[in-house]
Amino acid sequence: MKKTSTRLADGRELIYYDTRDDTVRDAVDRRPLDRTVTTSEVRRDPLLGDAVAIASHRQGRTYHPPAGECPLCPSQGDRLSEIPDSSYDVAVFENRFPSLAGDSGRCEVVCFTSDHDASFADLTPEQAGLVLEAWTDRTAELSHLPSVEQVFCFENRGAEIGVTLGHPHGQIYAYPFTTPRTALMLRSLAAHKEATGGENLFDAVLAKELAGERVVLETEHWVAFVPYSAHWPYEVHLYPRRRVPDLLALDEGARTEFPQVYLELLRRFDRIFGEDEPATPYISAWHQAPFGTLEEFDGVVREDFALHLELFTIRRTSGKLKFLAGSESGMNVFINDVPPETAAQRLREVASS
């Protein structure tokens, strides 16, 4: 992998990740852009204790542009985009309309391929492996920023999810705090460790799932399963067999095997509802241990956390979506219409032949 860092016209950082070591990236952003001005602010809810990012400047962000004006496609002639070069393998840049910025963290866009009409599932294993390297490198770099406590790599796909740009891409949020979802896991981890005299909760969950009927696929280094208490109609958790706290700690075997495993999962998601159904909307989210102190979670250290990926769709059956209504949005109590065992069976049925 070759990494090339440069700057866009308004000062934002752009990084190219290339498979070839002899690739030269010297294109200049020719757009007449002013310096990006953001109004991001993190506020704490005094009752719930969680954080809310207030980012009014995002009201003016790009929204469903025609393919010929996609800001994530390479620049061609007089059509200038966020990517000054005429082609790229993987590109990462600071979001022009970030939810978090400055002392409130950082937001980046990860372009998986220059092919506007592709999806992550269309990538080759080599391309998917390069994305993994980009995720890992950005996690390492962002973790060193003084304002960053947790790094979150994710992809939203599909208009039903709320995606405003059709080009295959994901995002990275670098939070200045430990996210509420992760804090819940850490509290459960601490309570289980104390109650059992030291047993790791992630290890216990993985062992139980491996012995059950919800495993979707397993390889030498990875295990994918529908969790016992899945929140979403079709939800898969992907764990490395060897517990590690973050992407940086994955060993070579897990890195080598990941592209094939992940691409297979994504392709199965596209086959769940039949070939005549539009591409399955999904969210894919990496959970990594925070880089800040864990003193508030008694007895827990970073190495106790288990890196894992959650992949889920809001489509519950052909032509129908799962909406977060009163119970989910008002009380955070999910109601799942698809039994996890049924979902796991369906995801095994649509395996690649």
C-alpha angles and dihedrals in degrees: 000000000000120000122201122183123197140151132255121226093269094049100261117140121251122189126192120204113198133183092215119071092209095058113125120209111188103134114133125221103246097186118118095235127165120220112285113256117200133184100198116156130171116217127187121227104228093207102042097029092223130122132250123196113219109203112161093169089072090074088084098050123129112281125197098324119189114267091254091060099042109145092209097057117093117270114263122189109306093350101096123190141170087281109066095191123084093236140007143181100214124349130188125189141166110270113254089214103036126183088208127033142158113352088359094064134259139280126207135185119224115203107201097195140353089239105104095197097049130091131209089264089060093059122107118243088255091054093046089049090054090053089053089052090050092050090049095047093048091048089054095046097044093047088066094059110105092226095053126092103158134024120210121190115191147151129216114197128187138030088258088065091051100259111164098188119055096202112107105263145129136200141234121214117195105198125202089218141036106274119244092243092054092044089056090053092049092051091050089047092052094046093049092047091053095043094050100038095252108333115147112238094210090053091049093050093049093048091051093049092048089056093049141069101261099079110123099185138340134193137174093283107018140052125195122191143157104247121242092244099035112178097201132057092249113018127159128187117204118201132178108236090232109064113238129166099227148358092274091065098054111120124231094261093056092045092051094048098042099082095057093045096047095044090051091053092049092049091050089053089056090053099047096094099033135272094278092060119093118257111295113257112228148164119224115193134180116213113207132173116263116255093219128084118297096200093125090061101071114232096354122127129185092259090062091066119090120220109227142158125230118205119184143155131214091214109102099180139346109313095356131101133203107240123198099235134163102318096040099039098033101040105012090239109137124212113201119200094194118067109232091233090056091048092050092050091051092049090052091049093057095051117138111267 
